[in-house]
């Protein structure tokens, strides 16, 4: 899938009018039916099945539907489970670029990923209370990189209480194995299933505190796709299953070199020390020479997170790369404005470029996560930062590791927040 782009000067992009605020609409049943029909081939190919629990407690809708985010088949699953019940889908604003009329027809509500968006809450209240329509939301905001849950926004329980509608969860199994983000959109043969569950009734939401609700939600969104694959002995036999694995396992577990890993075929290799690992049909790694440091991919990814945290704590972490810059101001196009440089350290992100005309700084505490993606709309790997005025899409020209930037942003946010909490407590105690 591609996105509309336009080469323009920076001044043109920043002066482009922002889209006018529009109330979300109830989905058009004709378009919903079309999506449901288009979903049939993929659901058939994956032998899709589903189960339900506690749905007798859910009562009458509308509902807030929370779904884990693994691949593009997620939306097709939602239409299988809920059609013909109307529901609006919260989606990233870039999905509206070049096709906002269509997105509104199918009931999509735009939001800015990892950017404070007060309008979104108002739109959700309007749909649920005035239109009596359910809402589908992917609280993780981004696809999982390593098959485990990504960080959730804090105090979602506050929104649940304002909405005052039952909360359902849809947790998929097999969707990640079929189409993991690192694998370059190569579909594998895998059965896909889902479990629909009433997580919170209206009474539950009234009785429980925001903290209790957030803890329940955190437990619900705790999963490990690779572990589940191994437990169920689900075999992925495609000869390309390790293609692109270096996008998430970027640091050699043997010699520690970064950016030297290559995932190809069924093998992950370090071009620095020469060590290689075979990825078997159950998703486990086996060293082809020497010991196997990590046979479980999420364990390797977690080790990298720990390494990044140490770099941040010792103030040695730094990303510095030349980038091509795209800007989103409205839904007409992604405005490509030229070259620049993106840096990231303990002070946050800094983007400069366009012959000195662009200078944007993004503080570490602005967001708990980072929108980073692979081969974004067929343009390239991307790191996205910004605010309500403009979103900047930075496409590294060099061998920049977007997975490491995402880990660093997540860990830096935790460090800064903890430091702020400690200082506040110290002032109060003093």
N, C-alpha and C positions, 0 to 999 in steps of 0.2 A: 504494500500500500504506500502511495506517495502523498505528499502534501504540496499545496500550491506555494511557490516561492517567487520572490520578486527582487531583483537587484536594484537597490536604491541608495542614495547618499544617506548618511546617518541623520542629517537634519530632517530629511523627508520622513524617515521612519518615526523619529521621536515626535514629529508634528502631526502624524496621522491621527485622526480622531478616534477616540476610544468608542467601543460599541455602546449603544444606548441600552440601558437596563430594561429588560423585558421580563414580565412575569412568566414563569414556566407554564406550559399548557398540558392538558390531559392528552395522552398519546392518541394519535389517530388510529382507529381500529384496522383500517386498511393496510397501513404501514406495519403495524404490529403483526398482522396476519402474514404479510410478505416475509418479515424477518423469521417468523415461526416456520414458514415453508422452506426458507433458505437454510435453516438450521438442520433440517432433516438429514441430508447426506452425511454431514460430519457426525451427527449423533448415531446414525446407522453404522457408520464405519467403525466407531469406537464401541459399539454394542452397549450403548449407554443405559444404565439402570439407576434407580434411586430408591431411597428408603425415607421414612418419616418417623418422628418421635415427638411426643408432647403436643402435637398439633391440635388435639382436642381441647387444650388449655388456651389456645391462641385467641379464640373468639372471633368476632367479626372484624374485618379490616376497616380502614387501611392499616398496613404494616410497614415497619422499617425492616428491610431485608438486608442483612450484612453477609457478604460473600468473600471468601478468600480469592486471591488474584494470582492465577497461574499461567494462563494463556488466553488466546483470543476466543477459545471455545466456551469460556465462562459465560459470556452473554447469551450464547445459544442455549446453554443449559438453563439459564434463568427463564428464557421464553418457553422452554419445554415444561418447566415446573409450574409456571404461573399463568401462561396464556389460557383463556382470554382475559384474565383479570388485568386491568390496566395498571401499569406501574411506570414511574419516571426513573430514569437512571442518571445518577451523578457521574459526570465524566470530565476528563481534563479539557480545558478550554481549547487546546490546540486541535482537538477533534472537531471543533466547529469551523476551523479555517477552510474556506472555500465551499462549505456546505452547511452553513448555519441553518438555512431554511429546512433542510432535511432533518437535521439533528433535533430541531424543535418539534417537527411533525411526529417524531417517534418518542417524544417526551424527555429528551435529554436536558439535564441542567448543568451548565458549565461551571467549573470551578478552577482555581489556580492551585496546582499541586505545591504543597509545602509552603504556601503563602497564606497568611491570615485573611480569611474571606468571610466577612460578616454578612455579606449579601446572600451567601449560600444558606445560612440558617434561616433567613427570612423567606427564601424561596422554598425551603423544605417545609416550613410552617404553613405557607400558602397552599402548597400542594396537598398536604395531609389534612389540614383543618378546613380550608375553603373548598377544595376540589374533591376531597375524600378519596385521594388516589395514593396508592402505596409508593414507597421509595426504595430503589435498589442502590446500595452503596458498597464500594470496596474500601473498607476503612484503612487497609494497608497502603492505599494510594499508588503503589507501584508493584510491578511483577516481582516475585521473589527471585533472587539471583541463585541462591544455593539450595532452594527447595524447602527452606524453613521460613517461619513467619518473620515479616519485617516489622519495625517499630510501629506502634499505633499512636495516634494523637492522644494527648492527655485530656481527661475530663470530658470524654464523650458522654458520660452519664448525665452531664448537665443538659446536653442536647436531647437525650432520651426523655428527660423529665419535661422539657418544654414541649416536645412532640406529643407525649402522652398517648402513645400507640404501642401495640405489642411489637417486640423485636424478635425477628426470625433470623436464623443463620443457615447458610448453605455452604457446606464444606465439601470440596471435591476431592476425589482420589483418582489418580491416573492422568489428570489433565496436564500436570507438570511433566510427567514421564513422556507423554506424547509430544510435547512441544516446549522443552525448557528454553528459556530466553538465550542462553549462551550458545545454543546449537544452530543458530543461523536460520531459524524458521524451517528447518527440515523436519517434517512430520514423521513420527515413528508409529509403529503398530502397537497400540496399547488400549486396553479396555478402560473406559472412564465411567465413574459413578459419582453420585452425590448423596449427601444426607441432609434433609430438611428438618430443622429442629426449632421449636419455640423456645428461645433462650430466656425471654422475659415477658411476662404478662403485664398488663397495665397495673395490676395490684402489686406485682413484684417491683415495678419501677417506682411506685409511690412509697412502698415500705422500705426500700433499700437506699442507702446513702450513695452519693456519687462515687465515693471511693470503693464501695462494695460492688457497684455496677461495673466500674472499670476493671476490677479484679476478675469478675466473672467473664468479662469480655476478653481479657488477656488469656485466661485459661482456655476459652473457646478457640482462640486463634494461636494455639500452641500446636505445632505439627512439624513433621520431618518427612518429606516425600521420599528421600533416599532410604531412610530407616524403614519406612513402610514397604518400599519396594523389596528390601532384603527380607523383611519378616514374612511377606506374602509370597516370596520366591517368584516375583514377577520379572520375567526375562525381557530385556530389550536387546534384540539380536542385530539391529542395524549396524552395518560396518562403519557408520559415521557418528556413532554415539559419543565419541570424545572430541569431535570437531568443535573448536572454539572453547574448549574447557579452560584454556589459559585465560579467558576473559574473567573468570571468577577465581581460578587458582593461579594467580599471577606471580607468586613468590615461591621460589624453589624451597621445598621442605628439607632438602639436603644441604645445599650450599648457601641458601639465603638470597641468591640473586633475584632481582625483580625485573620484569619485562623481558625475560629470556625464555619463558615457558612457551611451548607450542602444543596445542591439542589438535591432533589430526587422526582420523580413522578411529582406532580403538586405543590410541596411545597418547600419553602426555609426556613430553620430553623437555628437559632443561638444556638449552643450547650453551649454557655456561659450563656446567660440570659434566654434562653428558648422561646424567641419570634419567631413566625413563620408567613410567608406570603404565601397566595395562589396565584398562577399564573393562571389567568383566560384564557379563550379561545381567548381573544383579546389581550393577551400579557401584561395585566396590573396586578400589584401586589395589593393584598388586605390583610391587617393585620388581622390575625385570633384572635388576642388579643391586645387591645390597638389601638392607632392611626396608620394610614398608613403614614409613613414618606415620602416615595416616591412610587407613583403608577406607574411612568414611569421609566423603567429600565435605559435608558440613563441619566436621572436626578440623579439617585443613583450613576452611574458610574462617572458623572461629579463632584458630591460631594466628591467622593473618590479622584479624581484628585486634588480638592482644598485642601483636607487634606494632600495629599502628598506634595503639593507645600508649605504648611505651615511648614511641617517637614523639607523640604530642606532649607527654609529661616531661620529656627531656628537652623539649623545644627543638627537635632535630627534624621534624616532619616538614616537608615542603613540596608542593607541586608547582611547576613552572613550565608552561608550554605555550607554543604559538597556536592560535586557534582561528578558524573562520567563524564569524559572528552572525547569528540570525536574531532578529528581534520580533516579538509578537506584541502588537499594540491593539489589534482588532482581529476580526475574523476574515479579512480580505486576503491576507497572505502572510507568510513568514518573510519579513524583509531582511534580505542578506545585505549587510552594510560594509563588509570588507574584513580585513585582517586585524588581529589584536593579540594580546597576551593575557593569559589567565594564570594567576598565582593563588595558592592556598597555603596558609600556615595557621598558627595559633591565633592570629588576628582575624581569620576568616578569609573570604574570597575577595580578590581584587581583579577587575577586568578593565584593561586599558586598550586603546587602539584607535583606528580610523584617523590616523595622522594626528594623534593627540587630542582629538575632540571628545573621545569617550573615556570616562573615568568613573567606574561604578564599584562601590564597595558593599560587601554583603557580610554583616556581622555574624559570628558563630551562633548567637542565641536567637537569630531570626527564625530558625526552623529546626525542628527535631530530626529532620531527614534531608535527603538530597535527591532530586529527580535526575537520575543518571540512567542512560539506556544504551543499548547496542544497536547499531545500524538504524538509527531513528528515522522513520519514514524513508528508508533507503538512501539517506544522505550520509550518515556515518555515526560513530559512537559520539555520545553527547553528554555534556554536563550542563544542567540548566539552573540558573539562579535568577533572582529578580524580585519585584514587588508588585503592588497593585497597578503601578503606572506602566511597567514594561517588564516582559520576561525575556531574558537573554539566553539564547541557545549557543553554546560554545562547542565547536567541533574541533578536537585536537588534530593538529597536522602531524604531530610526532607520535611516538609510542606511549602516549599518556594512558594511565590505567584508571578508567572511570570507576571500577569497583573499589579501588583503594580510596579514591576521593569520596565515594559514598560512605565507606567505613569511617573515614576520618571525620566527615561532617557529623555523623551520628555520635561518635565518641567525643568529639570536641564539644558538642552541645551538652552532653552529660557532664563533662568536666566543668564547663563554665557554669552550668546550672547548680552543680554541687558546690562550687566555690562561692556562688552568690548566696546559696542557702546557708552555708557555714558562716559567711560574713554577717548575714542578717541575724542569725542566731547569736553570734558573738556580740553584736551591738545591743540586742535585747537583754542578754545576760549581763552586759556591762552596765 
